[in-house]
């Protein structure tokens, strides 16, 4: 099977679109670039479809690499036949490939290998033929210095037969099928650790039994975490008698004196070789499936978070609240630059609230503050209450902002490079303020795994997770576009075709030569070649450029088309932009060329109607219930405002203004069946919840979705 056929089988996408996409990928084109600017070649494939092509292309290449290694290994054993080579080359997955290779794989010293060295393989073949009634007599002919009696000879022969059965692909697949249909996941608590405090969060799984195929990903990962932490033991169970009888029906041909030995060899192969190997295999596959589900949830959440509502270019006062250590205050200008910082102590034990109010009021006036951002950590509610007591001359909007990952950023090299003369507390406060202004620009500086919007992100395959999250960040950054004259190195590094090194070069060039005045100047950045320019330029915006298209998603390669449209309309491009009536009256068929078709032209018109439109919503002020400060204030039946702060497959978590988030279980999201939590709520969405139950000892709050605000 060639690459094209493999991709068609796994993606179900059109062959021509697949072939052209692979060609573009091989030319080092990025997914955002291909999906946006090469629609004619791909047949209008979107980012998800192109991402699937990338995924299965990688799988195919890994499969082909393994095939070459296996063929070489078998060749070195001088046992490669044309038939075997064809079998290897026709394998469509790694499991089938490894099954074919299993008889040829170099093994450590085994019972079967010892028996072969003792000359017992011919006896094993006689037994397997099952057409002799005097097998004890035949076994006596294979005695030697290493084989003292008939029982030892027969036992050695059975070990060889057991290995043959273990290597038989049809038997392995029969057990695999049974495991897929009927495997039970069984857990047992480790009694010596049962009463430990850390074990209590896993107590639901102390003695658990469930069909493996029905175990949802979040529960499976929770069970594996409990096992890894030593609180439970996990195993797979199957109806062994049933599967053994089914295999025996296939391999036992007669009722001769050989038959009991074949049966014993089968039972040994199953217990010692087949079941341990294949039960581990199905657990591994279940883990991979659970990983994929968890990564998919994390990716969805991260995308929603990164595309969260920005407040925009506003002058912001940001507070990182605290009790004993005080509240760190910073003032940022509209471009996010730090203009002032200090610490106030309005809460216990200092209780200098009067001084704090005066200080905040004077800073708001002095820096013409338009919005206040309060971190949602320790002392957040108390600080919010303090701010709302202040009688401002020009009241700024007040927002409570998630602190997730702010501490990671503040201690990072990125933060040290940005603010070398300030400590972590100031950097953290700046991050809180900046993420209100533009969540995407600020959150890209933080390792996505530290943001805390996934489920079991530290338990899944970290390489897969990183690849997925990087793709999400890249997609979000390029879908919004980047102001090249203000963007940080972190943000620029996710622009299509740029990467960290070129991002540094862009910022260095900007610092040395001043702001970019047009897109052509980007070519002057050191080491930014033609391919990087082609891939990234349309995602880079230049505000107030002489050519208005430089602040749009129109690629420079299409500027001539827009110029022709404007010329035909006898109007400047600047007048054409935003003129929906004129744009809708353009006959796009007149501008089709060999390289630019209707899909690209339609994108151009859409962009010209609303150039550089930020598709994100604007940030909205939100207020928690002022009477709820802790779990002790909660009562069943209460209706409370809340913000969705995490989404999982089993429900969503909601910030209701206290330290502990409440859970809306999937069953409490709707009166009807919920297939996808994301279809009912989204991250950072403001909703009204109903308190269903409160478990203070276990710090658990059960909520129901009442309505959306």
Beta strands, then each sheet from edge to edge (+ up, - down):
strand 1: 184-189
strand 2: 209-211
strand 3: 232-237
strand 4: 316-320
strand 5: 327-332
strand 6: 338-344
strand 7: 371-375
strand 8: 397-401
strand 9: 482-483
strand 10: 540-541
strand 11: 639-648
strand 12: 651-655
strand 13: 662-665
strand 14: 686-695
strand 15: 700-708
sheet 1: 2+ 1- 3+
sheet 2: 6+ 5- 4+ 7+ 8+
sheet 3: 9+ 10+
sheet 4: 11+ 12- 13+ 15+ 14- 11+
end
